[in-house]
């Protein structure tokens, strides 16, 4: 298959390449794609150097699949052009997530809804992905009335500029306001400010958790409120999730449901201080859940602690898993159906 990675020189684009290599995705031709300022640079993929090409050249090459991680405005402009050329686009930006005509996909949850006609497929927000992996089977069994979410999100989710800010501050070096990704220091600090503030005083990141979760779980009646916090952690998002279920539950049943969920690992051995932490989730593709306990303040209340590598399962790995599903099920690219 001919596969393009759009935004290949960025933080997530780099991880996409690594995940494609590690998972041995079937590629006959690799197309590294980036903005004009990066055209002509080289990247190494599977031990070989490849020259970065521009958007127009990539569209003309008609790749079977294009993994996009180049920002919303770029995706809005170029994803339809790739799709018109027969390419299946899997987009990591927020551009298409709430488009009612586009599927918002987490493979463990709703990949079965994909068809050959889905030429632009949206990859959800990193925080949403790990949460719905943990919640989907619980919702199917008990129903969810309300979610109260607090996130602890790695600065890597903001991109290279944030990584540079953290490293500069950690090294005790000076930097200008223009060089900073955040309004305040991130080293040894927590910022209750992920993305921009909206008119309702929530951030865009917080409202992504509201809208995307309802879309993926297929239930607009779920009450959801979120506080998203940027923390000085190098890789890995953590979430405290308070769930109000619609039906009574037993903790052992919840744990059995979670244990049977694909892509999810329970770490909940309190006697041995075993619980999910971003330090140990880093560079892994699974979602980790622990601190599973009843919320004794409300009826049918449940608390979960959920952790995942935001650059992998929260972005690159989820996108590659979508591509793998398309190939495995025989529906991919150029609107064709293939059989193995």
C-alpha positions in Angstrom: 0.0 0.0 0.0 1.0 3.6 -0.7 0.9 5.5 2.6 1.4 9.2 3.3 2.1 10.8 6.6 1.1 14.4 6.5 2.8 16.5 9.1 5.6 14.0 9.2 8.1 16.4 10.8 5.8 17.2 13.8 5.7 15.5 17.1 2.8 13.2 16.4 3.9 12.7 12.8 7.2 11.4 14.0 5.4 9.0 16.4 3.1 7.9 13.6 6.1 6.8 11.6 7.5 4.9 14.6 4.2 3.1 15.2 3.9 2.2 11.5 7.3 0.6 11.7 6.7 -1.2 15.0 3.4 -2.6 13.9 4.8 -3.7 10.5 2.0 -1.9 8.6 1.9 -3.1 5.0 3.6 -0.3 3.0 5.0 -0.6 -0.5 5.6 3.2 -0.9 6.1 5.7 1.9 5.3 9.3 1.3 6.5 11.8 4.0 4.5 15.0 3.6 4.9 18.4 5.3 4.5 22.2 4.7 6.6 24.1 2.2 9.2 25.0 4.7 10.0 21.4 5.3 10.0 20.2 1.7 13.4 18.8 0.7 14.3 17.7 4.2 14.8 14.0 4.8 13.3 11.6 7.3 14.3 8.0 8.0 11.6 5.3 7.8 12.4 1.7 8.1 16.1 2.4 7.9 15.9 4.4 4.6 16.1 8.1 4.0 13.0 9.7 2.3 12.7 13.2 1.0 9.8 15.2 2.3 7.3 16.3 -0.3 4.7 19.0 -0.4 0.9 18.7 -0.4 0.3 19.0 -4.2 2.9 16.3 -5.0 1.4 14.0 -2.4 -2.2 14.4 -3.7 -0.9 13.7 -7.3 0.7 10.5 -6.0 -2.7 9.2 -5.0 -1.8 7.4 -1.8 -4.1 4.6 -0.6 -4.1 6.0 3.0 -3.0 9.4 4.4 -2.4 9.8 8.1 -2.9 13.5 8.9 -1.4 15.4 11.8 -0.8 18.8 10.5 -3.4 21.0 12.2 -7.0 21.8 11.6 -6.7 24.5 8.9 -4.4 22.3 6.9 -6.8 19.4 7.2 -9.8 21.5 6.2 -8.0 22.6 3.1 -6.2 19.4 2.0 -8.1 16.4 3.3 -10.9 16.9 0.8 -8.4 17.1 -2.0 -6.8 13.8 -1.0 -10.2 12.2 -0.6 -11.2 13.4 -4.1 -8.1 11.7 -5.4 -9.3 8.4 -3.9 -7.3 8.5 -0.7 -8.7 7.5 2.7 -7.7 10.2 5.1 -7.4 9.5 8.8 -7.2 12.9 10.4 -5.8 13.7 13.9 -6.9 17.3 14.1 -10.2 18.6 15.5 -11.3 19.7 12.0 -13.7 16.9 11.2 -14.6 15.4 14.6 -18.0 17.0 15.1 -18.9 17.0 11.4 -22.1 14.9 11.4 -21.1 13.4 8.0 -17.7 12.1 9.4 -17.1 9.1 11.6 -15.2 9.7 14.9 -13.4 6.5 15.5 -11.8 4.6 18.4 -11.2 1.1 16.9 -12.0 -0.8 20.2 -15.3 1.1 20.3 -16.9 1.8 16.9 -14.6 0.8 14.0 -17.4 -1.5 12.8 -19.3 1.5 11.6 -16.7 2.2 8.9 -17.4 1.6 5.2 -15.5 2.2 1.9 -17.5 5.4 1.5 -15.8 7.0 4.6 -13.0 8.9 2.8 -12.3 11.3 5.7 -12.2 9.6 9.2 -11.7 11.6 12.3 -9.3 10.6 15.1 -10.7 11.8 18.5 -9.0 14.0 21.0 -6.3 12.2 23.0 -8.2 12.6 26.3 -11.4 11.4 24.8 -9.8 8.3 23.3 -8.5 6.8 26.5 -11.7 7.6 28.4 -14.1 6.0 26.0 -12.0 2.8 25.8 -12.5 2.5 29.5 -16.2 3.5 29.5 -17.8 1.9 26.5 -18.5 -1.6 27.8 -19.6 -0.1 31.2 -22.0 2.1 29.3 -23.4 -0.8 27.3 -24.0 -2.8 30.6 -25.3 -0.1 33.0 -25.9 3.1 31.0 -24.2 6.4 32.0 -26.1 9.3 33.4 -23.3 11.7 34.2 -19.5 12.1 34.0 -17.3 14.5 36.0 -13.8 14.5 34.5 -10.5 16.0 35.7 -7.5 15.6 33.4 -3.8 15.8 34.1 -2.3 16.3 30.6 1.3 16.1 29.5 2.8 19.2 27.9 3.7 17.0 25.0 0.1 17.2 23.9 0.7 20.9 23.0 3.5 20.0 20.6 7.2 20.8 20.0 7.0 24.4 21.2 5.7 23.2 24.6 8.5 20.6 24.8 11.0 23.3 24.1 9.5 25.5 26.8 9.6 22.7 29.4 13.2 21.8 28.7 14.3 25.4 28.7 12.7 26.0 32.0 14.0 22.8 33.5 17.5 23.8 32.4 17.1 27.1 34.1 17.5 29.1 30.9 15.7 32.3 29.8 13.2 32.4 27.0 11.1 35.1 25.5 7.3 35.3 25.7 7.2 34.6 22.0 9.1 31.4 22.5 6.7 30.1 25.2 3.8 27.8 24.3 2.0 28.8 27.5 1.2 32.0 29.3 3.0 30.8 32.4 5.8 28.4 33.2 5.0 24.7 32.9 8.1 23.3 34.8 7.1 22.6 38.4 3.6 24.0 37.7 0.1 23.0 36.8 -2.0 25.1 34.3 -5.8 24.8 34.4 -5.8 26.0 30.8 -5.7 23.5 28.0 -6.4 25.1 24.6 -8.3 28.4 24.4 -11.1 29.6 26.7 -14.6 29.7 25.2 -17.6 32.0 25.9 -18.9 29.6 28.6 -15.5 29.8 30.5 -14.6 26.2 29.7 -11.6 25.6 27.5 -11.9 24.1 24.0 -10.2 20.9 25.4 -12.8 20.5 28.1 -15.7 20.9 25.6 -14.0 18.3 23.3 -14.5 15.8 26.1 -18.1 16.7 26.3 -19.0 16.7 22.6 -16.7 13.9 21.4 -17.7 11.5 24.2 -21.4 11.9 23.4 -20.8 11.4 19.7 -18.7 8.3 20.2 -20.9 6.7 22.8 -24.0 7.7 20.8 -25.8 9.3 23.7 -26.4 13.0 23.8 -28.3 12.7 27.1 -25.1 12.0 29.2 -24.3 14.9 31.5 -20.6 15.7 31.2 -18.5 18.4 32.9 -14.7 18.6 32.7 -11.6 20.4 34.0 -8.5 20.0 31.9 -5.1 20.7 33.5 -1.7 20.8 31.8 1.0 19.2 34.0 4.8 18.9 33.9 4.8 15.3 32.8 6.8 14.2 29.8 4.4 11.9 28.0 1.1 10.5 29.2 -2.3 11.9 30.1 -4.1 10.9 33.4 -7.8 11.3 34.1 -9.9 11.1 37.2 -13.3 10.0 36.0 -16.4 10.1 38.2 -19.2 8.1 36.7 -22.9 8.1 37.7 -24.4 5.0 36.2 -28.1 4.5 35.4 -28.3 1.0 37.0 -26.9 -0.5 40.2 -23.6 -2.3 39.9 -21.2 -4.6 41.7 -17.5 -3.6 41.7 -16.4 -7.2 40.8 -18.7 -7.0 37.7 -17.2 -3.7 36.6 -13.7 -5.1 37.0 -14.6 -8.1 35.0 -16.1 -5.9 32.2 -12.9 -3.8 32.2 -10.7 -6.9 32.2 -12.4 -8.1 29.0 -12.1 -4.8 27.2 -9.6 -4.9 24.3 -6.7 -2.6 24.5 -7.2 -2.0 28.3 -5.1 -3.2 31.2 -6.3 -3.1 34.8 -3.7 -2.0 37.4 -5.5 -2.0 40.6 -3.5 -3.9 43.3 -3.5 -1.4 46.1 -1.7 -3.7 48.6 1.3 -3.6 46.3 0.9 0.1 45.3 0.1 -0.9 41.8 -2.0 1.7 39.9 -1.7 3.5 36.5 0.9 6.2 36.2 2.1 8.1 33.1 5.7 7.2 33.8 5.0 3.5 33.1 2.3 4.1 30.4 4.8 6.0 28.2 5.6 4.4 24.9 2.8 1.8 25.4 -0.2 1.5 23.2 -2.7 0.3 25.9 -5.0 2.2 28.1 -4.5 1.6 31.8 -7.2 1.8 34.5 -7.1 1.6 38.3 -8.3 3.1 41.6 -11.6 1.4 40.7 -13.9 2.2 43.6 -17.5 3.0 44.4 -18.4 6.7 44.9 -20.1 6.5 48.2 -21.6 10.0 48.0 -24.1 9.2 45.3 -26.2 6.3 44.1 -24.7 4.2 41.4 -21.4 6.2 41.5 -18.1 4.9 40.3 -14.6 6.3 40.3 -11.9 5.4 37.8 -8.3 6.5 37.2 -7.3 6.2 33.5 -3.9 6.7 32.0 -2.5 6.4 28.5 0.4 7.7 26.3 -1.2 10.7 24.6 1.2 10.6 21.6 0.6 6.9 21.0 -2.9 5.7 21.9 -4.1 9.2 22.2 -3.0 10.1 18.7 -0.6 8.1 16.4 -1.5 4.5 17.5 -5.2 5.1 17.3 -4.9 6.5 13.8 -2.7 3.5 12.7 -5.2 1.1 14.3 -8.0 2.6 12.2 -5.9 2.0 9.1 -5.2 -1.6 10.3 -8.9 -2.2 10.7 -9.6 -1.0 7.2 -7.0 -3.3 5.7 -8.0 -6.2 7.9 -11.7 -5.9 7.0 -10.9 -5.4 3.3 -12.2 -1.9 3.0 -9.6 0.8 2.3 -8.6 3.6 0.0 -10.0 4.4 -3.5 -13.4 3.1 -2.4 -12.4 -0.5 -3.2 -13.0 -3.6 -1.3 -10.1 -6.2 -1.2 -10.1 -9.7 0.0 -7.3 -11.5 1.6 
